[in-house]
Amino acid sequence: MRVLDLAHQCEHLIALHHVSTAFVNSNLPNNSVCTEEVLPWVGGEDWEAWIDNLIKMEPQMLEKEEPIILKKFGFPNTYTLTKNLAE
């Protein structure tokens, strides 16, 4: 989100291109084929509201909810979940 904020401030920026590393789609079944297209976030279309809710959550509650959230969306850890959200 910070990179996008910076990009919006760049007066002569024509395009911003982000290339992800591995693990962004680790929630897909094994041996899945992931085509080169933007996939919707697994949590629905309102990903910004979902992130806002996480940011506002108390650390103790977030720690408690972490395994539930990971299981719900099929991610093995928070790294892969946040990479997916960043995409």
PANUNU-616328 format. One record per residue (C-alpha): residue in one letter; x, y, z. Coordinates in steps of 0.1 Angstrom, whole numbers, padded with zeros to 4 digits, always signed. Layout:
BEGIN
AXYZ;...
END
This chain:
BEGIN
M+0000+0000+0000;R+0029+0023+0007;V+0044+0017-0027;L+0011+0026-0043;D+0009+0058-0022;L+0044+0067-0034;A+0035+0059-0070;H+0005+0083-0068;Q+0028+0111-0057;C+0052+0106-0087;E+0042+0132-0112;H+0057+0116-0143;L+0051+0080-0135;I+0036+0062-0165;A+0032+0027-0151;L+0039+0007-0120;H+0047-0029-0126;H+0050-0054-0097;V+0064-0089-0102;S+0057-0113-0074;T+0080-0140-0061;A+0068-0175-0052;F+0042-0185-0026;V+0016-0158-0034;N-0009-0185-0045;S+0001-0212-0020;N-0036-0215-0010;L-0044-0232-0043;P-0045-0270-0044;N-0012-0289-0051;N-0004-0293-0088;S-0027-0264-0097;V-0020-0244-0128;C-0019-0207-0121;T-0023-0187-0153;E-0007-0153-0158;E-0037-0132-0148;V-0049-0112-0118;L-0069-0135-0096;P-0095-0122-0072;W-0086-0122-0035;V-0101-0153-0018;G-0118-0133+0008;G-0141-0114-0016;E-0140-0081-0033;D-0137-0058-0003;W-0101-0066+0006;E-0094-0031+0017;A-0120-0032+0044;W-0107-0066+0055;I-0072-0052+0058;D-0085-0022+0077;N-0102-0045+0102;L-0070-0064+0107;I-0050-0032+0114;K-0076-0021+0139;M-0076-0054+0157;E-0059-0056+0191;P-0027-0077+0190;Q-0040-0103+0214;M-0071-0108+0194;L-0052-0109+0162;E-0029-0136+0176;K-0059-0156+0187;E-0076-0152+0153;E-0045-0159+0132;P-0049-0197+0129;I-0086-0194+0122;I-0080-0168+0094;L-0052-0189+0079;K-0074-0221+0079;K-0104-0202+0065;F-0085-0190+0034;G-0062-0220+0030;F-0028-0204+0037;P-0001-0222+0056;N+0013-0191+0073;T+0009-0153+0076;Y+0037-0147+0051;T+0018-0163+0022;L-0015-0147+0033;T+0001-0112+0033;K+0018-0118-0001;N-0016-0127-0015;L-0032-0096-0001;A-0004-0074-0015;E-0010-0088-0049;
END
